[in-house]
Amino acid sequence: MTNQGAGREGVVVGGGLAGLAAATLLARGGARVTVYERSTVLGGRAVTQEEAGFRLNLGPHALYRCGAAAKVLRELGVDVPGGIPRASGGHAVAGGVAHTLPAGPISLLTTGLLPLPAKRELAHLLGAVGRLDPAPLDPVTVRDWLARDIRHAEIRQLVAALFRLATYTNDPERQSAGAALRQLQLALAKNVTYVDGGWQTLVDRLRAAAEAAGVRLVPGRRVVRIEHDGAVRGAVLDGGERVPASRVIVALAPDEAAALVEGDPHATVAAWARSAIPVRAASLDVGLARLPRPRSTFALGIDRPLYLSVHSAVARLAPSGRAMIHVARYLPVGVESDPRSDEHELETLLDTIQPGWRAHVVVRRFLPRLTVMNAAVTAAMGGMAGRPGPAVPGIRGLFVAGDWVGDEGLLADASLASAARAAELAARAATSVAAAA
């Protein structure tokens, strides 16, 4: 006789975007799901801080409008309010000089960034980039592809800058050109959304969706170990409490996930953690009482890995008449940098694009080493297809989710795509358990 209650207990470790989405989808399939989040607040790196009426994300955040994350959010019934940044008002900064960013036919003709022969090559490339097949480039590095297929050095620099912008990754010697091209194609297809109220809006709406699905949310409790004997049996909390479960989805960084899995028969999760190369950025977030140059809302470093965007130009992130600016330096992957030098470089970019900004500062926050993605997507791993999971081999009922998991998307797209896949596999695992009971 089948026990209809067998396998219904599920635990999700981590209350960020991936954890909340996975828990909601699993609960909608009939599971009794509990989310444990070690922090006292949910959201992970998607939390937004409020100060003096300004909404500060943890560095610059953008949701790709036709990416996997937007698709999963729609499936969950989560609306994303916000605005689309405009191509006008953009600058390309090279040699400390701000040129017009060549984002369209007119700006391409008028910019002083490129000589005429390079402009011709860029016009051809922009017309063709959406039709390029990224798959053959998955095992090719960004550096090798640029050297092989792009003639002018100025265009190689510009495309490398666009790849940094789309992927947040500054690692041309290892980064998969296929993965970078896919992300750039997403950006060019339908742009991105800057979210009203910051990404806390997504966290709050995902939380509401989880609660509506019957998910039990437990912030401020830490899972210290996953119990298993070839199949998941439960989770152990700090303090020793044991929570029975037949399925566990771990939505944490790879090293944190590995620390929870003792007796991994193939040492799989530990191997995943050792191979992960975190992607980081230095971020300067500035809230101004007034924007010195209202039309200058975006800048991209061409010969330096820099970014500036006035997110409040299209999203509600600042009090009326004020401005919220995110400035970032994409840090070389796997290389230490000097925080004081990084901060000075970000301030210099602000001086170039918004001269006089220092006189209008209301809020300022510098994050010297912010993790923006838990694992770079390299050519050596064959692009996104080389990422792990979500199912952990050798431990039935154990799954992982996050921006380092699965073969679809980068950043939040990878987080939510892997969350949806982990929930789907966990639901199938429950069916197997119930049938065997």
Residue pairs with C-beta under 8 A, 6 or more apart in sequence:
2 434
2 435
2 437
3 434
3 437
4 434
6 246
6 433
6 434
6 436
6 437
7 246
7 247
7 429
7 430
7 431
7 432
7 433
7 434
7 437
8 30
8 31
8 32
8 246
8 430
8 434
9 31
9 32
9 244
9 245
9 246
9 247
10 23
10 26
10 27
10 31
10 32
10 33
10 34
10 245
10 246
10 247
10 248
10 249
10 426
10 430
11 33
11 34
11 35
11 36
11 223
11 234
11 235
11 243
11 245
11 247
11 248
11 249
12 19
12 22
12 23
12 26
12 33
12 34
12 35
12 36
12 248
12 249
12 251
13 19
13 35
13 36
13 223
13 226
13 235
13 248
13 249
13 250
13 251
13 252
13 260
14 35
14 36
14 37
14 44
14 250
14 251
14 252
14 402
15 35
15 36
15 37
15 39
15 42
15 43
15 44
15 217
15 219
15 251
16 37
16 42
16 43
16 44
16 45
16 46
16 251
16 402
16 415
17 43
17 44
17 46
17 69
17 202
17 203
17 206
17 412
17 415
17 416
17 419
18 251
18 401
18 402
18 403
18 415
18 416
18 418
18 419
19 35
19 37
19 44
19 249
19 251
19 401
19 419
20 35
20 42
20 203
20 206
20 207
20 209
20 210
21 72
21 76
21 206
21 415
21 416
21 419
21 420
21 423
22 249
22 251
22 401
22 419
22 420
22 422
22 423
22 426
23 33
23 35
23 210
23 213
23 215
23 249
23 423
24 76
24 206
24 209
24 210
24 213
24 215
25 75
25 76
25 419
25 420
25 423
25 424
26 33
26 247
26 249
26 423
26 426
26 427
27 33
27 210
27 213
27 214
27 215
28 213
29 423
29 427
29 430
30 427
30 430
31 247
31 426
31 427
31 430
32 214
32 216
33 213
33 214
33 215
33 216
34 215
34 216
34 217
34 218
34 243
35 42
35 210
35 215
35 216
35 217
35 218
36 218
36 221
36 222
36 223
36 235
36 237
37 217
37 218
37 219
37 220
37 221
38 220
38 221
38 222
38 223
39 219
39 220
40 219
40 220
41 47
41 219
42 203
42 207
42 217
42 219
43 199
43 200
43 203
45 58
45 371
45 372
46 57
46 58
46 61
46 199
46 200
46 202
46 203
46 412
47 58
47 199
47 200
47 203
48 55
48 56
48 57
48 58
48 197
48 198
48 199
48 200
48 201
48 203
49 55
49 56
49 365
50 56
51 287
51 363
52 287
52 319
52 362
52 363
53 318
53 319
53 322
54 287
54 317
54 318
54 319
54 322
54 324
54 362
54 363
55 197
55 198
55 200
55 316
55 317
55 318
55 324
56 198
56 285
56 287
56 324
56 363
56 365
57 198
57 199
57 285
57 311
57 326
58 283
58 367
58 370
59 281
59 283
59 285
59 326
59 328
59 367
59 370
59 372
60 283
60 307
60 309
60 311
60 326
60 328
61 194
61 195
61 198
61 199
61 412
62 85
62 192
62 193
62 194
63 69
63 70
63 80
63 82
63 192
63 193
63 195
63 202
63 412
64 70
64 183
64 186
64 187
64 190
64 192
64 412
64 413
65 84
65 190
65 191
65 192
65 193
66 186
66 189
66 190
67 186
67 409
67 412
67 413
68 408
68 409
68 413
68 414
68 416
68 417
69 409
69 411
69 412
69 413
69 415
69 416
69 417
70 80
70 193
72 416
72 417
72 419
72 420
73 80
73 202
73 206
73 416
75 420
76 206
76 209
77 209
78 202
78 205
78 206
78 209
79 205
80 193
80 195
80 201
80 202
81 195
81 196
81 197
81 201
82 193
82 194
82 195
82 196
82 314
82 315
83 193
83 194
83 196
83 313
83 314
83 315
84 191
84 192
84 193
84 194
84 314
85 191
85 192
85 194
85 297
85 298
85 309
85 311
85 313
85 314
86 297
86 313
86 314
87 101
87 103
87 104
87 107
88 295
89 295
89 296
89 297
89 298
89 313
90 100
90 101
90 103
90 107
90 297
90 298
90 299
90 300
91 98
91 99
91 100
91 101
91 296
91 298
91 299
91 300
91 353
92 98
92 99
92 100
92 101
92 102
92 111
92 113
92 158
92 161
92 299
92 300
92 302
93 99
93 299
93 300
93 301
93 302
93 304
93 306
93 349
93 352
93 353
94 113
94 157
94 301
94 302
94 303
95 303
96 348
96 352
98 296
98 299
98 352
98 353
99 111
99 112
99 113
100 107
100 110
100 111
100 112
100 113
101 107
101 111
101 113
101 298
101 299
101 300
102 108
102 111
102 113
102 114
102 119
102 122
102 158
105 123
108 114
108 119
108 122
108 123
108 126
109 119
111 119
113 154
113 158
113 302
114 122
114 152
114 154
114 155
114 158
115 152
115 154
117 152
118 152
118 154
118 155
121 150
121 151
121 152
121 155
122 155
122 158
125 150
125 155
125 159
129 181
129 184
129 185
129 188
130 185
130 188
130 189
132 181
132 185
134 177
134 178
134 179
134 181
134 182
134 185
134 383
135 178
136 178
137 145
137 176
137 177
137 178
137 181
137 383
138 176
138 177
138 178
138 179
138 379
138 382
138 383
138 384
138 385
139 176
139 178
139 379
139 380
139 382
139 383
140 176
140 177
140 178
140 379
141 172
141 173
141 174
141 175
141 176
141 177
141 378
141 379
142 160
142 163
142 171
142 172
142 173
142 175
142 176
142 177
142 180
143 172
143 173
144 177
144 379
145 177
146 156
146 159
146 160
146 172
146 177
147 156
150 156
150 159
157 302
157 303
158 302
160 172
161 300
161 301
161 302
161 305
162 184
162 300
163 169
163 172
163 175
163 180
163 181
163 183
163 184
164 170
164 305
164 307
164 330
165 187
165 300
165 307
166 180
166 183
166 184
166 186
166 187
167 175
167 179
167 180
167 183
167 377
167 410
167 411
168 279
168 281
168 330
168 372
168 373
168 410
168 411
169 175
169 180
169 279
169 330
169 333
169 373
169 376
169 377
170 305
170 330
170 331
170 332
170 333
171 277
171 279
171 332
171 333
171 334
171 376
171 378
174 277
174 333
174 376
174 378
174 379
174 380
175 333
175 376
175 377
175 378
175 379
176 377
176 378
176 379
176 381
176 382
176 383
176 384
177 379
178 383
178 384
179 377
179 383
179 384
179 410
182 384
183 410
186 413
193 315
194 311
194 314
194 315
194 317
195 201
195 202
195 315
196 315
196 316
196 317
197 315
197 316
197 317
198 317
207 217
210 217
211 217
221 237
221 238
222 237
222 238
223 235
223 236
223 237
223 238
223 260
224 236
224 237
224 238
224 260
225 235
225 236
225 260
225 262
226 232
226 234
226 235
226 236
226 248
226 250
226 260
226 261
226 262
226 395
226 398
227 233
227 234
227 235
227 236
227 242
228 261
228 263
228 395
228 397
228 398
230 265
230 394
230 395
230 396
231 246
231 395
231 396
231 397
232 245
232 246
232 247
232 248
232 395
232 396
232 397
232 398
233 244
233 245
233 246
234 242
234 243
234 244
234 245
235 242
235 243
235 245
235 248
236 242
236 243
237 243
245 397
246 397
246 429
246 430
246 433
247 397
247 398
247 399
247 426
247 429
247 430
248 397
248 398
248 399
249 390
249 399
249 400
249 401
249 419
249 422
249 423
249 426
250 257
250 260
250 261
250 398
250 399
250 400
250 401
251 400
251 401
251 402
251 415
251 419
251 422
252 260
252 402
253 276
253 371
253 374
253 402
253 404
254 269
254 272
254 273
254 276
254 374
254 375
254 400
254 402
254 404
255 273
255 276
257 269
257 272
257 273
257 400
258 264
258 269
258 270
258 272
258 273
261 269
261 270
261 392
261 395
261 398
264 270
264 392
264 394
264 395
265 394
265 395
266 393
266 394
268 388
268 392
268 393
268 394
269 392
269 400
272 388
272 389
272 400
272 404
275 375
275 381
276 374
276 375
276 404
277 333
277 334
277 375
277 376
277 378
278 333
278 371
278 373
278 374
278 375
278 376
279 333
279 371
279 372
279 373
279 374
279 375
279 376
280 331
280 333
280 369
280 370
280 371
280 372
281 328
281 329
281 330
281 331
281 370
281 372
282 328
282 329
282 331
282 337
282 339
282 342
282 343
282 346
282 366
282 367
282 368
282 369
282 370
283 326
283 327
283 328
283 366
283 367
283 370
284 326
284 327
284 328
284 343
284 346
284 347
284 350
284 364
284 365
284 366
284 367
285 324
285 325
285 326
285 327
285 363
285 364
285 365
285 366
285 367
286 324
286 325
286 327
286 350
286 357
286 361
286 363
286 364
287 318
287 322
287 323
287 324
287 325
287 361
287 362
287 363
287 364
288 322
288 323
288 324
288 325
288 354
288 357
288 360
288 361
288 362
289 321
289 322
289 360
289 361
289 362
290 321
290 322
290 323
290 360
291 310
291 323
291 354
291 360
292 354
292 355
292 356
292 357
292 360
293 353
293 354
293 355
296 310
296 353
296 354
297 309
297 310
297 313
298 308
298 309
298 310
299 306
299 307
299 308
299 309
299 349
299 352
299 353
300 306
300 307
300 308
301 307
301 349
304 329
304 345
305 329
305 330
305 331
305 332
306 327
306 328
306 329
306 330
306 345
306 346
306 349
307 326
307 327
307 328
307 329
307 330
308 325
308 326
308 327
308 328
308 349
308 350
308 353
309 325
309 326
310 323
310 324
310 325
311 317
311 324
311 325
311 326
312 318
312 322
312 323
312 324
312 325
313 323
317 324
318 324
322 362
325 350
325 354
325 357
327 346
327 349
327 350
328 346
329 337
329 342
329 345
329 346
331 337
331 342
331 369
333 376
339 366
339 368
339 369
342 368
343 366
343 368
346 366
350 357
351 357
372 411
373 403
373 404
373 410
373 411
374 402
374 403
374 404
375 387
375 403
375 404
377 383
377 384
377 386
377 387
377 410
378 386
380 386
381 387
384 406
384 407
384 408
384 409
384 410
384 414
385 407
387 404
387 405
387 406
387 407
387 414
388 400
388 404
388 405
389 399
389 400
389 401
389 405
389 406
389 418
389 422
390 399
390 400
390 401
390 405
390 406
390 418
390 421
390 422
390 425
391 398
391 399
391 422
391 425
392 398
392 399
392 400
396 429
397 426
397 429
397 433
399 422
399 425
399 426
400 418
400 422
401 415
401 418
401 419
401 421
401 422
402 414
402 415
402 418
403 410
403 411
403 412
403 414
403 415
403 418
404 414
405 414
405 418
405 422
406 414
406 417
406 418
406 421
408 414
408 417
408 418
409 416
409 417
